[in-house]
Amino acid sequence: MPMTMVEKILAAHAGRDRVVPGEIVEVLIDARVARDFGGANVVKNLLDHGLPVNDPRKTFFTFDCNPTGSDQKYAENQQKCRLFARRWGIRVFDIDAGIGTHVAIDNGLAWPGSTLISTDSHANILGAIGAFGQGMGDMDIAAAWAYGKVWFEVPPTVRLELRGTPAGTSPKDVALHLLGHFGAAGLLGCAAEVSGPWAEALPLHGRITLASLATEMGAIALLFPPSAEVIAHCRRATGRSDWEPVFPDEGAAYLRTETVDLSGVVPLVSRPGHPEDAVPISEVRGRKVDSVFIGSCTNGRFEDLAEAAEVLRGRKTAPGVVLKVVPSTDGVWRKALKEGLIEVFKEAGALVSNAGCGGCAAGQVGQNGPGEVTVSTGNRNFPGKQGKGEVYLASPAVAAASAVAGFLTDPAHLPERPALFGPPEGEVPEGAPAAGVKAPATEERPLRFTGRVHVVRRDNVDTDMIFHNRHLAITRIEEMGPHAFGNLPGHEDFPKKARPGDIVVTGANFGAGSSRQQAVDCFKALGIAVLVAKSFGAIYRRNAINAGLALVESDLLDAGLEDGETITVDVEKGEIVRHKDRSVHPAKPWNPVQIQIYRRGGLLGG
């Protein structure tokens, strides 16, 4: 039976001749990675449950979120991971290495057709080399470290056909164009196979840029059939010849085919708060900027830095504008030094950091302050993601041009003189104080729940809204509750209102974004009984199931539900009863695996 790329990879790693979408299989993981963000919790899970490390040769730490150790909790967590690594003989790609996914590609941890999981929600960047990469929560990673395998539901595949050739634009512009086309949930729960002449000729760095934005479209992964260049790169990186790349079978069954015309793509930016809100730069040109960040797993390769350096060469950043450059890996850093790019950046007035993730997840370089307007080459601009200011997403060329101009623009519209700052326009209000801590409720194992409803009438509630990244160093569940919805406008007081046994009802793609486990555990800390949503972000859904938190998919918002109502949710039958009028509403019943995990108290429970 013909299969898609993701089906062939999962089948091979499940010891099966074939798999079909919707099937749940146990998948052997070739590379099991934990970062400094999440790594300490992986260690804690293993120690708390007395679990061993299945195969240290396939197990890795990558310190990339805060490789400077500039935050005390990050420094503490990194050292906990180092001590654990010494005990088990685990390789640590320490603070000098760079972004874990790029390290995996350049150091032979992954190859076309392989599997990799990480506490990085952008681990699906491995689709750039035709590998299966997934970001997962702390429990999943701990299970893979202990057993070598994790369960996975085979996703349907969308065939993404890119037609035409974009003129005068970069892969980042195409990636933002795709985000605008699909939106935040247009590929929710699906894998996508990228095809078309432009995609087939795309170099590795461009494939990485597109693949890195899969999560922002709700996708499991964007997979490229590996080119000769990619295969040669991975042969060199692995130093092995015992693997063969995977390609889709002729006649493979796809959920649908999406054709996207690239011929009219122009330089784009995503407006603050929504990566999918991509507009031509002409719509925002002239917006004064305070800072520019060039780097991230999306645009931190040598070619991305070279694109920016071409604009910056012989120029200076505008007065008062801060330019921060973070290469993706130490290898990229060294090549940039050898080729003269570092000198270009320094002459332009940039701060050049050691390799890493930059401002993402409260990282070492690239955060902004209240009221600050930033142009970033990253992949997310959720409120609070990179700091307290506004973030526009753009290509390296647009970012560099904006740094020189002092306002949002592209290289074709650089002014003779940069824009200058005027007097400040008033004070920036401080954020609300944190709510008091509530103790978590005693967990029970019912499959039928009755509780009071809290309604959140929004789609695409991301994990930064649920649990802000400034609290990511918290590892004690009982300390997480007060921060639930702390970055979701209109719901900041939720922890004060919530009572054990309450039910949260919300819209589509709840939990989009990061793989942070805290976005699940904060509800457990408050004793929330059930989360009901039209759909959930793929990683978030896994995290909730694995943590033993009840979640149910239903269009319940369409029923006009109100705060304070009482409903009963039956996850076995797949139905919800509204007590107000005794109406019955359908829900997706739990599968046997979800019931089994829930009944034993979570993935790592007894």
C-alpha positions in Angstrom: 0.0 0.0 0.0 1.6 3.4 -1.0 2.4 5.7 1.9 3.3 9.3 2.5 6.7 10.3 3.9 5.5 10.6 7.5 3.6 7.3 7.2 6.7 5.5 5.9 9.0 6.9 8.7 6.5 6.0 11.4 5.9 2.6 10.0 9.6 1.8 9.8 10.1 3.0 13.4 7.1 1.1 14.7 8.2 -2.2 13.1 5.2 -2.2 10.8 4.8 -2.7 7.0 2.3 0.1 6.9 0.4 2.5 9.0 -2.7 4.7 8.3 -3.8 8.1 9.6 -5.5 7.9 13.0 -3.6 4.7 14.0 -1.8 4.9 17.3 1.6 3.3 17.2 4.7 3.0 19.4 7.5 4.8 17.7 11.2 4.1 18.2 13.1 7.4 18.6 16.5 7.7 17.1 17.5 11.0 19.0 16.0 11.9 22.4 16.8 15.5 23.3 16.1 17.7 26.3 17.0 21.4 26.4 17.9 23.7 29.3 14.3 24.6 29.0 12.5 21.5 30.2 15.6 19.4 30.8 15.5 19.7 34.5 11.9 18.6 34.5 12.8 15.5 32.4 15.4 14.6 35.0 13.0 15.2 37.8 10.4 12.9 36.1 13.0 10.1 35.8 14.2 10.4 39.3 10.7 10.7 40.8 9.7 7.5 39.1 13.0 5.6 39.5 13.4 5.2 35.7 16.7 4.4 33.9 18.0 5.8 30.7 17.3 3.3 27.9 20.3 4.2 25.6 22.6 7.1 26.5 24.1 7.0 23.0 20.8 8.2 21.6 20.1 10.6 24.5 21.3 14.3 24.5 21.0 17.6 26.3 21.2 20.8 24.3 21.6 24.1 26.2 20.2 26.7 23.8 17.4 28.7 25.4 19.7 30.6 27.8 23.2 29.4 26.9 24.7 32.4 28.8 23.2 31.1 32.1 22.2 34.7 32.7 19.1 33.6 34.6 19.7 31.9 38.0 17.0 29.3 37.4 18.4 28.4 34.0 21.9 28.1 35.4 20.5 25.9 38.2 18.6 23.7 35.7 21.6 23.4 33.4 23.8 22.2 36.2 21.2 19.6 37.3 21.3 18.3 33.7 25.1 18.2 33.6 25.2 16.2 36.9 22.6 13.7 35.5 24.5 13.5 32.2 27.7 12.6 34.0 26.0 9.9 35.9 24.5 8.2 32.8 27.2 9.1 30.2 24.8 11.4 28.2 26.3 13.8 25.7 25.8 17.4 26.5 25.8 20.1 23.8 26.6 22.8 26.3 26.4 26.6 26.2 28.9 26.9 23.3 27.0 24.6 20.8 23.9 26.4 19.6 20.3 25.6 18.8 19.5 21.9 19.4 17.7 21.3 16.1 20.5 22.8 14.1 23.0 20.9 16.1 21.1 17.7 15.3 21.2 18.5 11.6 24.9 19.5 11.5 26.2 16.9 13.9 24.5 13.8 12.6 22.0 13.3 15.4 19.3 13.2 12.7 19.2 12.2 9.0 16.5 11.8 6.3 14.0 9.2 7.5 15.1 9.3 11.2 13.0 10.3 14.2 13.9 12.9 16.8 12.0 14.4 19.8 12.9 17.4 21.9 11.4 19.7 24.5 11.5 22.2 21.6 8.2 22.8 20.0 10.0 23.5 16.8 11.7 20.1 16.6 9.6 19.6 13.5 12.3 21.7 11.8 13.8 18.3 11.0 11.2 18.1 8.2 13.7 20.3 6.3 15.9 17.2 5.9 13.0 14.7 5.4 13.1 13.5 9.0 10.3 13.3 11.6 10.9 15.7 14.4 8.5 16.5 17.2 8.4 18.9 20.1 7.0 17.1 23.2 6.5 17.8 26.9 8.6 16.7 29.8 6.7 13.5 30.4 7.0 12.4 26.8 10.7 13.0 26.7 11.2 11.2 30.0 9.3 8.2 28.7 11.5 8.1 25.6 14.6 8.4 27.7 13.4 5.5 29.8 11.9 3.2 27.2 13.3 4.4 23.8 9.8 4.7 22.4 6.7 7.0 22.6 3.2 6.6 21.4 2.1 8.6 18.4 -1.1 9.0 16.4 -0.3 8.8 12.7 -1.4 12.2 11.2 -3.1 12.7 7.9 -0.9 14.3 5.2 -1.7 17.4 3.1 0.2 17.6 -0.2 1.4 21.2 -0.4 2.2 22.1 -4.0 4.2 25.4 -4.4 3.9 26.8 -7.9 5.7 29.7 -9.5 8.8 31.5 -8.4 8.9 34.4 -6.0 11.0 37.2 -7.4 13.2 39.4 -5.2 12.1 37.8 -2.0 13.5 35.4 0.6 12.4 32.0 1.9 11.1 33.9 5.0 8.7 35.8 2.8 7.4 32.6 1.4 7.0 31.1 4.9 5.0 34.2 6.0 3.0 33.9 2.8 2.1 30.3 3.8 1.2 31.4 7.3 -1.1 34.0 5.9 -2.6 31.4 3.6 -3.2 28.7 6.2 -3.7 30.8 9.3 -2.8 29.5 12.8 -4.8 26.3 12.5 -5.0 25.6 8.7 -2.9 22.5 9.0 -3.9 21.6 12.5 -2.9 18.0 13.4 -1.6 17.3 9.8 1.7 16.6 8.3 2.4 18.4 5.0 4.6 17.3 2.2 6.1 20.2 0.2 6.5 19.8 -3.5 7.0 21.9 -6.6 10.1 23.1 -8.7 10.9 26.0 -6.4 10.7 23.8 -3.3 12.8 21.1 -4.9 15.6 23.6 -5.7 15.5 25.3 -2.3 18.8 25.1 -0.3 18.9 23.6 3.2 18.7 27.0 5.0 15.5 27.9 3.1 13.9 24.5 3.9 14.7 25.1 7.5 13.0 28.5 7.5 9.8 27.0 6.0 9.8 23.9 8.2 10.4 26.0 11.4 7.0 27.7 10.9 5.0 24.4 10.7 4.0 24.8 14.4 2.6 28.2 13.8 0.2 26.7 11.1 -0.9 24.0 13.6 1.0 21.3 11.6 2.7 18.3 13.0 5.5 18.9 10.5 6.3 20.2 7.0 8.4 17.6 5.3 10.6 18.1 2.2 11.7 15.1 0.1 15.5 15.4 0.6 17.5 16.9 -2.3 21.0 15.8 -3.3 22.4 18.7 -1.4 20.6 17.7 1.8 21.5 14.0 1.5 25.2 15.0 1.0 25.1 17.3 4.0 23.6 14.6 6.2 26.1 11.9 4.9 28.9 14.2 6.0 27.3 15.0 9.3 26.6 11.4 10.2 29.7 9.9 8.7 27.6 6.9 7.9 26.2 5.2 4.9 23.8 2.7 6.7 20.7 4.9 6.1 18.6 5.7 3.0 16.4 8.8 2.5 12.7 8.4 2.5 10.5 9.7 -0.3 6.7 9.5 -0.7 5.3 6.6 -2.7 3.6 7.2 -6.0 -0.1 6.8 -5.4 0.1 7.7 -1.7 -3.3 8.9 -0.2 -3.4 12.5 0.9 -6.0 14.2 3.0 -6.1 17.0 0.3 -3.8 18.9 -2.0 -3.2 22.6 -1.4 -1.8 24.6 -4.3 -0.2 27.9 -3.4 1.0 30.4 -6.1 4.3 32.0 -5.1 4.7 34.2 -8.2 3.2 37.3 -6.6 4.9 37.0 -3.2 6.4 40.3 -2.0 8.4 41.2 1.1 6.1 40.5 4.1 6.0 41.1 7.8 3.7 39.6 10.5 2.1 42.2 12.7 2.5 42.0 16.5 0.6 39.2 18.3 -0.1 36.9 15.4 2.5 35.2 13.2 -0.3 34.4 10.7 -1.2 38.1 10.3 1.3 38.5 7.4 0.9 41.7 5.3 3.0 43.4 2.6 5.6 45.6 4.1 4.1 48.5 2.3 1.2 48.4 4.8 3.5 49.1 7.8 6.4 50.8 6.2 7.5 53.8 8.3 6.6 52.3 11.7 9.3 53.5 14.0 11.3 50.7 15.6 13.4 50.5 18.7 15.3 47.3 18.2 16.0 44.5 15.6 16.8 40.9 16.3 18.5 38.7 13.6 18.7 35.0 14.5 16.5 32.1 15.9 16.0 28.6 14.6 14.1 30.2 11.6 16.8 32.5 10.4 20.0 31.9 12.2 22.0 30.0 9.5 25.0 31.4 7.8 23.0 32.3 4.6 20.5 34.2 6.7 23.3 36.2 8.4 24.9 36.8 5.0 21.5 38.2 3.7 21.5 40.7 6.6 25.2 41.6 6.2 24.7 42.4 2.6 22.3 45.2 3.6 24.4 46.3 6.6 27.8 46.4 4.8 29.1 50.0 5.0 26.1 51.2 6.9 25.3 52.0 10.6 22.2 51.2 12.6 20.0 54.2 13.1 20.7 56.3 16.3 19.0 54.7 19.3 18.1 51.5 17.5 19.5 48.3 19.1 20.6 45.5 16.7 21.2 42.1 18.2 22.6 39.2 16.1 22.6 35.5 17.3 24.0 32.8 15.1 22.2 29.4 15.3 25.3 27.3 16.0 28.9 27.8 17.0 29.8 26.5 13.5 27.8 29.2 11.9 29.4 31.7 14.3 32.9 30.6 13.3 32.1 30.7 9.6 30.6 34.2 9.9 33.8 35.3 11.6 36.0 33.7 8.9 33.9 35.2 6.1 34.0 38.7 7.6 30.3 38.9 8.6 31.0 39.5 12.3 33.1 42.5 11.4 30.2 43.8 9.3 27.8 43.5 12.2 30.1 45.1 14.7 30.9 48.0 12.3 27.2 48.5 11.9 26.8 48.7 15.7 25.3 45.3 16.5 25.6 43.2 19.6 26.7 39.7 18.5 26.0 37.0 21.0 27.2 33.4 21.3 25.1 30.9 19.4 21.6 30.1 20.8 17.9 30.7 20.5 18.1 34.4 21.3 15.0 36.1 22.7 12.6 33.1 22.5 11.5 31.5 25.8 13.1 34.4 27.9 16.4 33.6 26.3 19.8 35.3 26.5 19.5 38.0 23.8 16.7 39.6 21.9 14.1 40.4 24.5 12.3 43.8 24.6 10.8 46.0 27.2 7.4 47.7 27.6 6.5 49.8 24.7 9.5 48.7 22.6 8.9 47.9 18.9 11.1 45.1 17.6 11.6 43.6 14.2 12.6 40.0 14.5 13.6 37.2 12.2 12.1 34.6 14.6 8.9 32.6 14.2 6.7 33.8 17.0 5.4 37.2 18.0 2.8 36.2 20.6 2.2 38.9 23.2 5.0 38.6 25.8 6.9 35.9 23.9 10.0 38.0 23.3 9.4 40.5 26.1 6.8 43.1 26.9 6.9 45.1 23.6 5.6 44.6 20.1 7.3 42.2 17.7 7.1 42.3 13.9 8.3 39.1 12.1 10.4 39.7 9.0 13.2 38.3 6.8 16.8 39.0 7.5 17.0 41.6 4.7 13.9 43.5 6.0 15.2 43.3 9.6 18.6 44.7 8.6 17.1 47.5 6.4 14.8 48.4 9.3 17.8 48.7 11.7 19.5 51.1 9.3 16.4 53.2 8.5 15.1 53.3 12.1 11.7 52.3 10.8 10.1 49.3 9.2 11.2 49.1 5.5 12.9 46.8 3.0 16.3 47.2 1.2 14.6 48.8 -1.9 13.3 51.7 0.2 16.2 52.7 2.4 16.1 56.5 3.2 19.1 58.8 2.7 18.9 59.6 6.5 17.6 57.4 9.3 14.6 58.3 11.3 15.3 59.8 14.8 13.4 59.3 18.0 11.1 62.1 19.3 10.2 62.7 22.9 8.5 59.8 24.8 4.7 59.6 24.8 3.9 59.0 28.4 4.5 56.1 30.8 4.0 52.5 30.1 1.6 50.9 32.7 2.9 48.2 34.8 1.5 44.7 34.7 -1.0 43.4 37.3 0.4 41.7 40.4 0.5 38.0 40.5 -2.5 36.2 42.2 -2.2 34.2 45.4 -1.3 30.5 45.3 -4.0 27.9 45.5 -3.2 24.3 46.4 -4.0 21.7 43.8 -7.1 19.6 44.2 -6.9 15.9 45.0 -7.0 14.0 41.8 -9.7 11.4 41.1 -10.1 9.1 38.1 -13.7 9.6 36.9 -14.7 9.4 33.3 -17.8 11.6 33.9 -17.4 15.2 35.2 -20.0 17.7 36.5 -18.8 21.2 37.1 -19.2 25.0 36.8 -18.2 26.5 33.5 -15.6 29.3 32.7 -16.1 30.4 29.1 -13.1 31.7 27.0 -14.6 32.9 23.7 -11.4 32.8 21.7 -9.7 30.7 19.1 -5.9 30.1 19.0 -5.2 30.7 22.7 -1.5 30.1 22.7 0.7 28.8 25.5 2.2 32.2 26.2 -1.4 33.4 27.0 -2.0 30.4 29.2 1.4 30.5 31.0 3.8 33.3 30.3 7.4 32.5 29.5 8.7 34.6 32.3 7.5 31.9 34.7 9.1 29.0 32.8 11.7 28.3 35.4 8.9 27.2 37.9 9.0 23.4 38.3 6.7 23.0 41.3 3.1 22.4 40.1 1.6 24.0 43.2 3.3 27.3 42.2 1.9 27.3 38.7 -1.8 27.9 39.4 -1.6 31.7 40.1 -0.1 32.3 36.6 -2.9 30.5 34.6 -4.2 32.8 31.9 -2.0 35.5 33.3 -1.2 36.8 29.8 -4.7 36.4 28.3 -6.5 39.8 28.2 -9.8 39.7 30.1 -9.0 36.5 32.0 -6.0 37.5 34.2 -8.1 37.1 37.3 -9.0 33.5 36.4 -6.9 31.9 39.2 -8.9 34.0 41.8 -12.2 32.8 40.4 -11.4 29.2 39.7 -12.5 26.4 42.1 -11.5 22.7 42.1 -13.9 20.8 39.8 -14.5 23.7 37.5 -14.6 23.3 33.7 -13.0 25.6 31.1 -14.8 25.8 27.7 -13.0 27.5 24.8 -12.6 27.6 21.0 -10.4 26.1 18.4 -6.6 25.4 18.5 -6.4 25.9 22.3 -2.8 25.6 23.4 -1.1 26.6 20.2 2.6 27.4 20.3 5.1 26.2 22.8 5.7 22.7 24.2 5.8 24.0 27.8 4.3 21.6 30.3 3.4 24.4 32.7 0.5 25.5 30.4 -1.1 22.2 31.3 0.0 21.8 34.9 -1.2 25.3 35.9 -4.8 24.0 35.4 -4.0 20.9 37.5 -2.7 23.1 40.2 -6.0 24.9 40.4 -8.0 21.6 40.3 -9.7 22.3 37.0 -11.6 19.1 36.1 -11.9 19.3 32.3 -10.8 21.5 29.4 -13.4 21.5 26.6 -12.3 23.0 23.2 -13.3 22.8 19.6 -9.7 21.6 19.0 -6.3 21.6 20.7 -2.8 22.3 19.6 -1.1 19.0 18.8 1.7 19.3 21.4 -0.7 20.7 24.0 -3.1 17.8 23.5 -0.4 15.3 24.1 0.9 17.1 27.2 -2.6 17.2 28.7 -3.2 13.5 28.0 0.2 12.5 29.3 -0.3 14.6 32.5 -3.7 13.0 33.2 -5.6 16.2 32.7 -9.1 15.6 31.1 -9.6 17.4 27.8 -12.5 17.0 25.4 -13.1 18.2 21.9 -16.5 19.7 21.2 -18.1 22.7 19.5 -19.8 23.6 22.8 -19.2 27.4 22.4 -21.7 27.4 19.5 -24.4 26.5 22.0 -24.2 30.0 23.6 -22.8 28.7 26.9 -22.4 31.3 29.7 -20.1 31.6 32.6 -21.3 29.9 35.8 -23.5 27.3 34.1 -23.2 23.7 35.1 -22.5 20.9 32.6 -21.8 17.2 32.7 -19.1 15.8 30.5 -19.0 12.0 29.7 -15.7 11.2 27.9 -16.6 7.6 27.3 -19.9 8.3 25.6 -18.7 11.4 24.0 -21.5 13.7 25.1 -22.0 16.8 27.2 -25.2 17.7 29.0 -26.1 21.3 29.7 -28.0 21.4 33.0 -29.8 24.7 32.1 -32.0 23.1 29.5 -30.9 19.4 29.6 -29.7 19.6 26.0 -27.2 17.0 24.9 -24.2 18.1 22.8 -21.8 15.7 21.0 -18.1 15.5 21.9 -15.2 13.3 20.6 -15.0 10.2 22.9 -11.7 9.3 24.3 -9.7 6.5 22.6 -8.5 3.5 24.7 -5.0 4.8 25.0 -6.2 8.1 26.4 -8.4 6.3 28.9 -5.6 4.0 30.0 -3.1 6.9 30.5 -5.8 8.9 32.4 -6.7 6.0 34.7 -3.2 5.4 35.8 -2.7 9.1 36.6 -0.6 10.1 33.6 1.9 8.7 31.2 4.5 8.0 33.9 2.0 6.9 36.6 1.9 3.4 38.0 
